[in-house]
């Protein structure tokens, strides 16, 4: 029965994905700037015939509704088209950059959760204490700081001044890593390359902290608020009256119910980390999908931007589905 519900949710996501595809297609065409002029450098040495040939090759000489029809027909076949600027299939370009973005998002999420859970739990247990006030003040600061600004500060401190960590890239050139999955940390473990593992982790630390700081702040505040409400419940008082120790009351009885709203926030943050890391990837020279999209936007590379936005939209839909499935495990009374 649960599998049927999952399939129904996936089918229901198709109109959403179609709507996203149409919206991004239309808005990209309304964006000022001509892809052909940008490709040609807006120079006078290119003949008018060459410009018209490129317009025809990219179908830019056709009415917008005809272009939309061609785009949707290709999309129905699973073809995202070819990049204007790189002259390669969009699916191939996204596939090459996606592992780097996934690795960075996972690193940021791991950092955020490792900070958020202890801080949120301790703040709830010791409400209004000095620890609680400092923690929530730090959380407010984490939410307020833009990720790119924090990244620049971290670079100045740990890369420029202390010279502990690298400034940009994913791994040192002399690491000699044999790629298996495209996730450098995992590939280093699978191939037993200790040098590559150390190098990839060093490159991952600063961008992960830059992205994960806001995640840690948001999740900690939500977990604290949810846990405070649960700790005032009758069944928590009953557990204490029966002689259950405070650690058991908090970690076993209260935390599971407090995780229900927290899981929602974490699921949304996964989508944000995968789709909202463009500036951070640019700051750290991280060769991920976000940096590729920034280049594509400046080049007015319509197919590449459209394909990337489709991936981002699918990420949010998938994250929402995973969150709903987790709900059914945390609270069996909830159905998909």
N, C-alpha and C positions, 0 to 999 in steps of 0.2 A: 504493500500500500504506500509506503514511504517513497519507494522508487517511482511509483506512478505520479506522486505529487511533485517529485523533483523534475520529472519529464514535463509535466504540465507547466511548471515554473519556467523551464528553459524555453518551451514553446511560446509562453507569454512574453518572453524577453525579445522575441523576434521583431514585433512591431516597434519596440523601444529602440532597438538597434537600427531599424530601418529609418525611424524618425531622426535619430542622431545623424545617420549618413546623409539624409536629405538636407538637414539644417546646416551641417558643416560644408556640404557641397555649395549651397547657395551663398553662404556668408563668405566663403573663400573667393567666389566669383565677384562678390561685391567689394572685396578688399582692394584699395587703390594699388596700382602697380601692375605692370605687364610682365609675365614670366619670360616671354621671348626677349623683350628689351633688356631685362636683367641678365639673361644668359649671354646676350650679345654685347653686354657692357655699355649699352646705349651709345655706341660709337658710330661714326659716320662711314666707316670703311665697309660695312656690311650692306650688301645690295638689298633692295626691296624684295626682289624675287626670293632670296634666301630667307628673309623674315616670313614671307607668305608661305613658303614651303614648311617652315617649322610650325606656323600656326595651323596649317592643314594636318601636319603629322600629329600634333597634340589635340586635334579636333577643336581648337579655340576659334576657328572661323565659322563654326556652326552656332545656331541659336542655343540659348542656355537650356531650353527644355529638351533639345536633341542631345546635348551633352549629358544632361541628367539621365536620360533614357539609356545612353550608352554606358554610363557609369553603373547604373543599377543592374543592367544586363550582365556586365562583367562581374559585379559583386555577387549576383546570384550563382555564378559559376565558381565563386571563390577566388576570383582574380581581382587584386587590388590595383592593377595597372602598373605602369612603369614610371619611375621618377623622371621628372623633366630635367633636373640638373645633373643627376648621376647616371642616367640612362641605364638603370638596372631595375629589375622587378622590385616593387615596394615590399612585397612579402619577404623577399630575400634580405633587404636592407634592415627591416624591422627584426627579423630573426637573428641577424648578426649582432644587433645592439641590445636586444631585449634581455639576454642573460646578465649583462652588466647592470641594467636597471633593476632587475629582480634581486641581484646580489646586494646592491646598495639599499634597496627597500627592506630586505630582510635584516640587514645589519642595523638599519635605523630602528626597525620595529623591535628587534631583540634588545638594543640599548634602551629604548623607551620603556619596554615592559619590565626589564630588570631594575630600572629606577622607580617606575610608577607603582609596582605592587608593594614593595616594602614601605615606600613613603605613604601610599594611600592607606595601608592597613595600620601602620603605626600612628598616623595622624588621627585616624578614627578612634583607635583605642585610647589615645592620650589627647582627647579633644580639649582645645583651649590651652594646652600646655605650650611651653616655649618651643618644643620640637614641632608641634602642630603649626604654630604661627610662622616659624622659619620655613617649614616645608611648603605651606600654602603661599608664602611670599615668594619662595623660589619657583613654585609652579606658575604664579602670576607673571614672574619675570620671564620664564620659559615660553609662555604663550605670547608675550608682548614682543619678544625679539624676533625679527625676520631671520629666516634660516640663512639667507645669503650674507647678512651682516655678521651673524655669529660665525659663519664659515671664514669670513675674512679675518675676524679677530683671532680665531683659532690658528689660522695660517701664520699671522704675525707673531703669535706667542710660541707655538710649538714647532713651526717650520723655519721661520726667518730668524727668530732670536735664539731659541733653544736648540734648533736643528735636530730635533728628535724624530720628526715624522716628515714624509715627503709632501711636496706641495700639490702635485697633480698626477694623474694617470692611475692605472689599476695595479701595475706590477713593474718591477725593475726589468730593464731590457735583458740583463744577463741572468735572469732566473731560469731560463730554459724550461718553461712549463709546457707540458704536453696537454693540449686541450682535449677534454672528454665531453663535458657538459656545457662549457662556456662560463661556468661559475668557478672563478679562479681558486677560491678557498677550498671548495669541494674537490676540484680537479687536483689541487696540490695534495690533498689527503689521499685521494684515490690512487695517485701515481707515486705516493711516498716521497714527494719532493719537498723536503723540509725548508730549503732556501726559498722556494716559491711561496710556501705557506706563510713564512714570516714576512716576506715582502708584500704579499697580497693583503695580509691583515694590517700591516702598517699603513698601506694606502687606503684601507677601508675605514680606519678609525675616525679621522676628522670629518669626512662627509657624513658618516653615520651619526656622529654626535650632532652635527649641524641640523640634520633632518629629524633625528630622534628626540631632540630636546622638547620640541612642541608636543610630540606624541606623549612623552613622559609626563609633561605638565597636564595635558588634557585628561589622560587616563587616570592619573593620580587624583585629580579633583573629583572626577565622576565616581571612582571607586570609594573615595572617602565619604562622599555624600550618600551613596547607596548603602555603604556599610553602617553609617551612623543611623540610618532609618531602620535597617534590619536589627541592629543591636537593641533597639527600643521595643522590639516585638514581644508578644506574649510567650511564644515558644522559646525564645532566648532566655527569658526570665525563668521559665520552667526548667530548661537545661541547667541553669545555674543553681536552681533550687534543689535539683537532684544530685548536686555535688560535682558536676562536670567542671574540669579545670578551665581557666580562662583561655589558654591557648587552643584547647579543643573546641570551646564555644565559638571562638572567632574563626578559626581555620576550617573547622568541619561543619558546624551548623550555620554560621552566618555568611561565610565567604561564598559558598555556592550560590545562594540566592542573590547576593550582591553582585555576582558576576553577570547576571542577565542583562542589566543596562550597560555594564562595562563592555561586554562582548559586542554590543551594537556599535559603541564608539570605536573599539579596536577594528572592527570590520570596515567602518568608514575610513579610518586612518590608513588601512592597507591600500584602499583605492587612491587616497590622497598621496601616499608615498610613491606609488607607481606612476601616477599621472601628474603630480605637482612638483616634481624634482628638477624641472628644466633649468632653473637659475642656479641651483646648487651644483648640478652637473657641469654647468658652464664655468662656475667659479673654480671648481677643482679639476677641470679638464677631464672629467669622467666620461669615457666614451660610451654613454648609454643612449637610450631612446630619447630622453628629454633633450639632450644636446643636439641630437639629429633633428628633432622637431624645430628647435630654435633656428637652425641653419635653413631648414626647409621653409619656415615662415619668411625669413629675410629674402629667400630666393623665389618666393611665391611658387613653391613646388606643390601645386594643388594635390596631386595623387598621394604624395608622401605624407602631407599633413592629414588628408582624409583617412588614410590607412592607420596612422598613429592614433587619431581621435577614436576610430573604431576600436582599436585595441584598448584604449583607456576606458571607453564606455563598457566594453565587455568585462573589464576588470572590476568595475563598480557593480555590475549585475552579478558577476560570479561571487564577489565578496558578500553581497547582500544575501545570496542564496546560502552560502556557507554559514553565515551568521544565523539564519533562520533554522538551518539544520542543527547547529549547536544548541539553539534554544530547546529543541525537543529532547536533548540529552540532559541539559541542566534542569529542565522542568518538563517531565513527561506529559503534563496536562496540556501543554501547548502543542498545537498541530501546525503542519506546514500550510 
